[in-house]
Amino acid sequence: MNNFEDLMNHEKALTVSCQECGAKVDEACTRVDIKGDRWPLKNFPAHLSRLKRVDRLERLHQLDTERSKTFQADRTPSGTVSIAPEGDQPVGIDTEGRGR
């Protein structure tokens, strides 16, 4: 690998499996030579599809974290979710049955 960023990307890529070469988690991506032998990648940290997959999973994890923080902030102390009416609607609950 050429620089520190490649090394960091390589370490990140090892957290998921590679769909291109079939490398499992914690295994380096490989390439096939002309004889059919498999060799680990030297000039790239991992296959591009594996790197994209890691980035996508990180974004999804961050989004889930933000959503859970927002959901926890919206909860009232009693444990129920507060629901505000939209616009200028009056909030009223008719407990008595209306005449039909």
Secondary structure as UniProt FT lines:
FT   HELIX           4..13
FT   TURN            14..15
FT   TURN            19..21
FT   TURN            25..26
FT   STRAND          30..32
FT   TURN            34..35
FT   STRAND          38..40
FT   HELIX           48..74
FT   TURN            77..78
FT   TURN            87..88
//
